Amino acid sequence: MNIQAIMKQAQKMQNDVMKSKEEINKKVFKESYSNVNVEVNGKKEVLKIEINKDMEIDKEDIEMLEDMILVAINNAFKKVDEETEKVLGKYGSGLSGLM
């Protein structure tokens, strides 16, 4: 095998991976849980948190609301992970150094 051809193929694969990762980073992932809606991007940055304005919150309900927010954010992050695996999984497990 020609070493230059192998290096060229590896560089193309790296460019493809980086392009795919950039596309995932730009995507917005939305998740709802009960009275909470969140949006995160592919970098797992929280972009938006909305709480249903019609929801009446007593002081003792604050802990429940906090839990709703956590669940919604964690579910949105799972969507990011699933999308990343779906798109980048085809390149194999040797990509950890590239991302």
C-alpha positions in Angstrom: 0.0 0.0 0.0 1.1 3.5 -0.8 1.7 5.4 2.5 0.7 8.7 0.8 -2.7 7.3 -0.2 -3.3 6.0 3.3 -2.4 9.5 4.7 -4.6 11.2 2.2 -7.5 8.9 3.1 -7.0 9.4 6.8 -7.0 13.2 6.3 -10.2 13.1 4.2 -11.8 11.0 7.0 -10.7 13.5 9.6 -12.1 16.4 7.6 -15.4 14.5 7.1 -15.6 13.8 10.8 -14.9 17.4 11.7 -17.5 18.7 9.2 -20.1 16.3 10.6 -19.3 17.3 14.2 -19.7 21.0 13.2 -23.1 20.3 11.8 -24.2 18.5 15.0 -22.8 21.4 17.1 -25.1 23.8 15.1 -28.2 21.8 15.6 -30.8 22.7 18.2 -32.2 19.8 20.3 -35.5 20.4 22.0 -37.0 18.5 25.0 -40.0 18.9 27.1 -40.8 17.4 30.5 -44.0 18.3 32.2 -44.2 22.1 32.4 -40.6 22.7 31.3 -39.2 23.1 27.7 -35.4 23.3 27.0 -33.3 23.8 24.0 -29.6 22.8 23.8 -27.1 22.8 21.0 -24.8 20.0 19.8 -22.1 21.3 22.1 -24.4 20.6 25.0 -24.9 24.3 25.8 -28.3 25.2 27.2 -29.8 27.8 24.9 -33.2 28.2 26.4 -35.3 27.1 29.4 -39.1 27.8 29.4 -41.4 27.2 32.3 -45.1 27.1 31.6 -46.4 30.5 32.7 -49.7 29.1 33.7 -48.1 26.7 36.2 -48.8 27.8 39.8 -45.7 27.3 42.0 -45.8 27.2 45.7 -42.6 27.4 47.7 -42.7 23.7 48.4 -43.0 23.0 44.6 -39.7 24.6 43.8 -37.8 21.3 44.3 -40.2 19.6 41.9 -39.6 22.3 39.3 -35.9 22.0 39.7 -36.2 18.3 39.1 -38.3 18.9 36.0 -35.6 21.2 34.6 -32.9 18.7 35.3 -34.8 15.9 33.6 -35.5 18.0 30.5 -31.9 19.1 30.2 -30.5 15.6 30.7 -33.0 14.2 28.1 -31.9 16.9 25.6 -28.3 15.9 26.2 -29.2 12.3 25.5 -30.6 13.4 22.2 -27.3 15.1 21.4 -25.4 11.9 22.3 -27.7 9.8 20.2 -27.3 12.1 17.2 -23.6 12.1 17.6 -23.4 8.3 17.7 -25.7 8.0 14.7 -23.7 10.4 12.6 -20.2 9.7 13.8 -20.6 6.0 14.7 -19.9 5.0 11.1 -16.3 6.2 11.5 -15.6 3.8 14.3 -14.5 4.1 17.9 -11.0 5.5 17.1 -12.3 9.0 17.0 -11.9 10.0 20.6 -8.8 12.0 19.8 -10.5 13.9 17.1 -13.5 15.3 19.1 
